[in-house]
Amino acid sequence: MELAVEVFSMLADATRVRIILALRESGELSVNSLAEAVAKAPPAVSQHLAKLRLARIVAVRHEGTRAFYRLANEHASQMVSDAIFQAEHSLGGVPQHHQPEAEAIRKVSA
């Protein structure tokens, strides 16, 4: 259970969540590309990536002097998606991720 708490703690940072989303979308990115994607300075992104790497959330591949990062597995990406979905429920109304279901129910009811 303590390890799960550490994972949630690691994901409790907006920049790290943005990094995970950028890697999910692009697959593999350099530090500079990630910095641009998350609108942060490369040194700050490097520090976040080091933490994510230690937590085994991201993996790194070196090519010469450049480092390319990717998600180590699908679990962190899924947790971020689930957190976004949960947050949508707190907004009231039909959450965006339920919109297709709500539309299908309306068509059946009509």
Steps between C-alpha positions, in 0.01 A plus 500: 500500500786741574628458145159600364513814713842580355366459145207732572742747657712487185193576288382783726691757299348677199827508304554127545141432390558716190822308429312170519227631269760629250681165500172313461418711196844500338654174614856619549638851541826675583525728801481810278192370319335416831590843638331661203196272532448580868609865478777467759875558492711196403685490837167484686374226269824307551446508876145368462618231260765389748230448764275319253792282393584408861134403549526291181216695338718605207788328325788665320687417181830671423606588149838668504470790742122517476252321724155395386227420749197276471244357742632183660155339478134591455410520871598861574320614187187311607517646851523852358202432272300361792588805712382732222177300468445518876561875494237538226244342735557778753394764247136390502288400204599221264880466491660537159619139501136388540366719218483217240315279750255778586436562130436129439254487792314806367467339156364175650257693724368716216 
